[in-house]
Amino acid sequence: MWETAVYAFVAFLVILDPPGTAAVFAAMTRNVPDQHRRVMARRATVMAAMMLFAFALAGEWLLRVMGITLPAFRIGGGILLLLLAADMVFARQSGLRSTTPVEEAEAAEREDITVFPLAFPLIAGPGALTSVVLMMGRAQGDPLATLAVLAVLGLALLIVLAALLAAGHVLKLLGITGAHVISRVLGVLLAALAAQFVLDGLRQALPGLG
């Protein structure tokens, strides 16, 4: 259980990337009053949490309904996370977790970015949703391991919320360059996690690989 909890916690922190998310949030809300920025941060985190916990609890059921096996999802999800890791390492914007230039232009015209692009895709993006289902699959139905995954997901979201509430200070402390450096380091870790997901999926799908 503890191994699963630690593994999931590291994965969630890497994918959610609190410093990078806070830096983007601060840049998008530079002209927003502090009180309204804090309200948006809290609401967006709650909305993202609802999406992530829904996927955590119903993700495997949805896969069964669609006829998708968990090994196949591990392989596909691992490839998706590998693409996300490449984006983080090379500071590219493909829309997997960050916003595209078109989405940034749309967000700049909004007074409230709570739902889009903050809750989705900055916090609960495709990579985060995929990782939640994969981590629940890793728990293999063990009640304690499942609770541990849900608990560390909640803890990771609280860390994201704390980073968003301190977004202005985070941006001043790290700067855009510093946030990108941290994201690149986390991207390397995410690439390793993604490769592990793919290998686990291949071992389950093709037992002969050992």
Stockholm file with secondary structure:
# STOCKHOLM 1.0

chainA/1-210         MWETAVYAFVAFLVILDPPGTAAVFAAMTRNVPDQHRRVMARRATVMAAMMLFAFALAGEWLLRVMGITLPAFRIGGGILLLLLAADMVFARQSGLRSTTPVEEAEAAEREDITVFPLAFPLIAGPGALTSVVLMMGRAQGDPLATLAVLAVLGLALLIVLAALLAAGHVLKLLGITGAHVISRVLGVLLAALAAQFVLDGLRQALPGLG
#=GR chainA/1-210 SS CHHHHHHHHHHHHHHHCHHHHHHHHHHHTTTSCHHHHHHHHHHHHHHHHHHHHHHHHHHHHHHHHTTCCHHHHHHHHHHHHHHHHHHHHHTCCCSSSSCCHHHHHHHHTCSCCIIIIIIIIIISCHHHHHHHHHHHHHHTTCHHHHHHHHHHHHHHHHHHHHHHHTHHHHHHHHHHHHHHHHHHHHHHHHHHHHHHHHHHHHHHHCGGGC
#=GC SS_cons         CHHHHHHHHHHHHHHHCHHHHHHHHHHHTTTSCHHHHHHHHHHHHHHHHHHHHHHHHHHHHHHHHTTCCHHHHHHHHHHHHHHHHHHHHHTCCCSSSSCCHHHHHHHHTCSCCIIIIIIIIIISCHHHHHHHHHHHHHHTTCHHHHHHHHHHHHHHHHHHHHHHHTHHHHHHHHHHHHHHHHHHHHHHHHHHHHHHHHHHHHHHHCGGGC
//
